[in-house]
Amino acid sequence: MEAMSSSDTTVTVTFSADEYATVAEQAAQCGVPLDTYVREAAAERAEDGKSKDALRQEIAARRGQSVEEFLTPGFLIDTDDIVDAELDRRLHNARSTEKSDR
C-alpha cells in the first residue's frame, strides 16, 4: 500500500438521499459539521478494523493457528463473536480510562 500524506487530501463520496439525511442528522445531533462527522466516523471505523485484525491475529496465535485457519468457513461466525466481545471489552476499558483522565 502506498503511503498517503495526511494533509490536504480530499475524498469525494456519494450518498443516496436517505444516507445523506441520516448522516446529516447524526452530525447535527453531535454538533459538528458534516465533513468532520464523516471524517471522524471513517477514521474510527478504520481504527476499529485495525483493532479487530490485531485481535484475530492474537487469538489465532494463542490457538496455534494462522489467521487463515482461524477464519475457516463455518468457524468464522463463532470466532467473530469472540473477537467482537473482546474488542468491545477493550474499547470500553480504553474509553473509560479516557473519561477518567479528563
C-alpha positions in Angstrom: 0.0 0.0 0.0 1.3 3.4 -0.9 1.8 5.9 1.9 -0.5 9.0 1.7 0.0 12.4 3.0 -2.4 13.1 5.8 -2.8 16.8 5.0 -4.8 18.4 2.2 -6.2 15.0 1.0 -9.7 15.3 -0.5 -12.1 12.3 -0.8 -15.4 12.6 -2.6 -18.2 10.4 -1.6 -21.7 10.0 -3.0 -24.6 9.4 -0.6 -28.2 8.3 -1.5 -30.7 10.9 -0.3 -31.6 8.6 2.6 -28.0 8.1 3.6 -27.3 11.8 3.4 -30.3 12.6 5.6 -29.2 10.1 8.2 -25.6 11.2 8.2 -26.5 14.9 8.3 -29.0 14.3 11.2 -26.3 12.5 13.2 -23.7 15.2 12.5 -26.2 17.8 13.7 -27.0 15.9 16.8 -23.3 15.7 17.6 -23.0 19.4 16.9 -20.3 19.0 14.3 -20.0 19.9 10.6 -21.0 17.1 8.2 -17.5 16.8 6.7 -16.0 16.5 10.2 -18.5 13.9 11.2 -17.8 11.8 8.1 -14.1 12.1 8.5 -14.2 11.1 12.2 -16.6 8.2 11.6 -14.4 6.8 8.8 -11.3 7.1 10.9 -13.0 5.5 13.9 -14.2 2.6 11.7 -10.7 2.1 10.3 -9.2 2.1 13.8 -11.8 -0.5 14.9 -10.9 -2.6 11.9 -7.2 -2.5 12.7 -8.0 -3.5 16.3 -10.2 -6.4 15.1 -7.4 -7.6 12.8 -4.9 -7.4 15.7 -7.3 -9.3 17.9 -7.8 -12.0 15.3 -4.0 -12.4 15.0 -3.7 -12.6 18.8 -6.5 -15.2 19.2 -5.2 -17.3 16.3 -1.7 -17.2 17.7 -3.0 -18.3 21.2 -4.7 -21.2 19.5 -1.6 -22.1 17.5 -3.3 -21.3 14.2 -2.8 -19.0 11.3 -5.3 -16.2 10.9 -6.5 -18.1 7.7 -7.1 -21.2 9.7 -8.8 -19.2 12.4 -11.2 -17.8 9.8 -12.1 -21.0 8.0 -15.6 -21.2 6.7 -18.1 -22.4 9.4 -15.8 -21.3 12.1 -15.9 -17.5 11.4 -19.4 -16.9 13.0 -18.4 -18.3 16.3 -14.9 -16.8 16.4 -16.2 -13.4 15.2 -18.4 -13.2 18.2 -15.4 -13.8 20.4 -13.4 -11.1 18.6 -16.3 -8.7 18.8 -16.7 -9.3 22.6 -13.0 -8.9 23.3 -12.8 -5.8 21.1 -15.9 -4.3 22.8 -14.4 -5.0 26.2 -11.0 -3.4 25.3 -12.7 -0.4 23.7 -15.0 0.1 26.7 -12.0 0.0 29.0 -10.0 2.4 26.9 -12.9 4.9 26.7 -13.5 4.6 30.5 -9.8 5.3 31.1 -10.0 8.3 28.7 -13.0 9.8 30.6 -11.4 9.3 34.0 -8.3 11.1 32.7 -10.3 14.2 31.9 
